[in-house]
Amino acid sequence: MPKRGYHHGNLRQALVDAALQLIEAKGPTGFTLSEAAKQAGVTPAAVYRHFEGRDDLIAEAARQGYEIFADLMEFAYQKGQPSALAAFSATGRAYLAFARKHPGHYIAMFESGISVNRTVELAAVSARANAVMEKAASDLSQHIPLDKRPPASMFSAHIWAMSHGVVELFARNSPGRASPFPADELLETGIGIYLRGLGLIKPDQSD
């Protein structure tokens, strides 16, 4: 009887979907290609028709994750318009929302050790996601006097690092760590403190 994987029309995507489930359950190094093949309903040999090894499979999962991530960031940015402040804050929240809704993709992107420069396609979509936050930072930084204005790339990197830290420490069930505050609240207040420090919002103004 033929393997069912050949009947759903897109074996390559079925393997990626299987890998995402395994990544979420076991981590990026906790599964084998044979397990991914079994999950997809094909023989292990069939995997090599599409991927040279596990890292290639994870890289494709990461690429698809960045596509979703970049689209989500762009949607958040556009939803915040025409307010530069609202657009910027929305991109920070979008990071946390993505990590929660797409944990397999998130792990493949940020916890697998796969370089964003592994393929041209992965590098391009990663840059697209980063460009959205940098664009939001650039818009908002226009309200800072030129002599006190940080580069937009630094501005966005600070918020990206803050968002990533909140996700890793308090939103991904890190062993032994428990926050007395919800992850959303930690991120919101952190961004607020950062923006107040730059003089972009007043002490009594909500961000």
HUCOR-V381401 format. One record per residue. N is the residue number from 0. RES is the residue in one small letter. PHI is phi as a letter, one per 40 degrees, with the letter a starting at -180 (none if undefined). D_CENTER is the distance of its C-alpha to the mean C-alpha in Angstrom with 2 decimals. Layout:
BEGIN
N_RES_PHI_D_CENTER ; N_RES_PHI_D_CENTER
END
This chain:
BEGIN
0_m_none_39.81 ; 1_p_c_36.87 ; 2_k_c_33.43 ; 3_r_c_31.62 ; 4_g_d_28.59 ; 5_y_c_30.72 ; 6_h_b_31.48 ; 7_h_c_28.15 ; 8_g_g_28.00 ; 9_n_a_24.70 ; 10_l_c_24.75 ; 11_r_d_21.90 ; 12_q_c_19.48 ; 13_a_c_21.22 ; 14_l_c_20.51 ; 15_v_c_16.76 ; 16_d_c_16.89 ; 17_a_c_19.08 ; 18_a_c_16.88 ; 19_l_c_13.92 ; 20_q_c_16.52 ; 21_l_c_17.88 ; 22_i_c_14.71 ; 23_e_c_14.12 ; 24_a_c_17.84 ; 25_k_b_18.71 ; 26_g_g_15.87 ; 27_p_c_15.16 ; 28_t_b_18.73 ; 29_g_c_20.47 ; 30_f_b_21.43 ; 31_t_b_23.55 ; 32_l_c_23.75 ; 33_s_c_26.80 ; 34_e_c_24.94 ; 35_a_c_22.42 ; 36_a_c_25.52 ; 37_k_c_27.29 ; 38_q_c_24.46 ; 39_a_c_24.55 ; 40_g_g_28.34 ; 41_v_b_29.32 ; 42_t_c_31.04 ; 43_p_d_29.25 ; 44_a_c_30.98 ; 45_a_c_29.30 ; 46_v_c_25.86 ; 47_y_c_27.19 ; 48_r_c_28.02 ; 49_h_b_24.35 ; 50_f_b_22.72 ; 51_e_c_24.48 ; 52_g_a_22.91 ; 53_r_c_20.17 ; 54_d_c_18.01 ; 55_d_c_18.33 ; 56_l_c_17.34 ; 57_i_c_14.16 ; 58_a_c_13.45 ; 59_e_c_13.96 ; 60_a_c_11.64 ; 61_a_c_8.86 ; 62_r_c_10.31 ; 63_q_c_10.38 ; 64_g_c_6.78 ; 65_y_c_6.28 ; 66_e_c_9.32 ; 67_i_c_8.30 ; 68_f_c_5.38 ; 69_a_c_8.22 ; 70_d_c_10.75 ; 71_l_c_9.52 ; 72_m_c_9.42 ; 73_e_c_12.76 ; 74_f_c_14.15 ; 75_a_c_13.60 ; 76_y_c_15.19 ; 77_q_c_18.01 ; 78_k_c_18.65 ; 79_g_c_19.34 ; 80_q_c_21.89 ; 81_p_c_24.54 ; 82_s_c_23.74 ; 83_a_c_21.80 ; 84_l_c_21.32 ; 85_a_c_20.02 ; 86_a_c_17.63 ; 87_f_c_16.23 ; 88_s_c_16.03 ; 89_a_c_14.33 ; 90_t_c_11.32 ; 91_g_c_11.01 ; 92_r_c_11.48 ; 93_a_c_8.98 ; 94_y_c_6.14 ; 95_l_c_8.35 ; 96_a_c_9.18 ; 97_f_c_6.06 ; 98_a_c_6.14 ; 99_r_c_9.77 ; 100_k_c_10.19 ; 101_h_b_8.31 ; 102_p_c_8.90 ; 103_g_c_10.10 ; 104_h_c_7.32 ; 105_y_d_5.06 ; 106_i_c_8.40 ; 107_a_c_9.12 ; 108_m_c_6.48 ; 109_f_b_7.16 ; 110_e_b_10.37 ; 111_s_c_12.38 ; 112_g_g_13.88 ; 113_i_c_13.40 ; 114_s_c_13.77 ; 115_v_c_11.96 ; 116_n_c_15.65 ; 117_r_c_16.74 ; 118_t_b_17.34 ; 119_v_c_18.01 ; 120_e_c_15.88 ; 121_l_c_12.72 ; 122_a_c_13.59 ; 123_a_c_14.34 ; 124_v_c_11.26 ; 125_s_c_9.16 ; 126_a_c_11.97 ; 127_r_c_11.88 ; 128_a_c_8.54 ; 129_n_c_9.97 ; 130_a_c_13.26 ; 131_v_c_12.56 ; 132_m_c_12.05 ; 133_e_c_14.90 ; 134_k_c_16.97 ; 135_a_c_16.66 ; 136_a_c_17.67 ; 137_s_c_20.47 ; 138_d_d_21.81 ; 139_l_c_22.01 ; 140_s_c_23.47 ; 141_q_c_26.39 ; 142_h_c_27.79 ; 143_i_b_28.17 ; 144_p_d_31.42 ; 145_l_d_31.05 ; 146_d_c_32.45 ; 147_k_b_29.92 ; 148_r_c_26.86 ; 149_p_c_24.05 ; 150_p_d_22.45 ; 151_a_d_19.60 ; 152_s_c_17.44 ; 153_m_c_18.41 ; 154_f_d_17.99 ; 155_s_c_14.37 ; 156_a_c_13.72 ; 157_h_c_15.42 ; 158_i_c_13.34 ; 159_w_c_10.00 ; 160_a_c_11.85 ; 161_m_c_13.22 ; 162_s_c_10.15 ; 163_h_c_8.78 ; 164_g_c_12.39 ; 165_v_c_12.87 ; 166_v_c_10.16 ; 167_e_c_11.58 ; 168_l_c_15.11 ; 169_f_b_15.61 ; 170_a_b_13.13 ; 171_r_b_12.86 ; 172_n_f_16.65 ; 173_s_d_17.24 ; 174_p_d_20.85 ; 175_g_g_23.44 ; 176_r_b_21.32 ; 177_a_a_21.88 ; 178_s_c_21.38 ; 179_p_c_24.31 ; 180_f_b_22.06 ; 181_p_c_19.33 ; 182_a_d_15.79 ; 183_d_c_15.80 ; 184_e_c_19.10 ; 185_l_c_18.15 ; 186_l_c_15.40 ; 187_e_d_17.80 ; 188_t_c_20.67 ; 189_g_c_18.93 ; 190_i_c_17.92 ; 191_g_c_21.46 ; 192_i_c_23.12 ; 193_y_c_21.39 ; 194_l_c_22.41 ; 195_r_c_25.86 ; 196_g_c_26.29 ; 197_l_c_25.89 ; 198_g_g_28.35 ; 199_l_c_26.11 ; 200_i_b_26.94 ; 201_k_c_30.16 ; 202_p_d_30.51 ; 203_d_b_31.41 ; 204_q_c_28.90 ; 205_s_c_25.97 ; 206_d_b_22.62
END
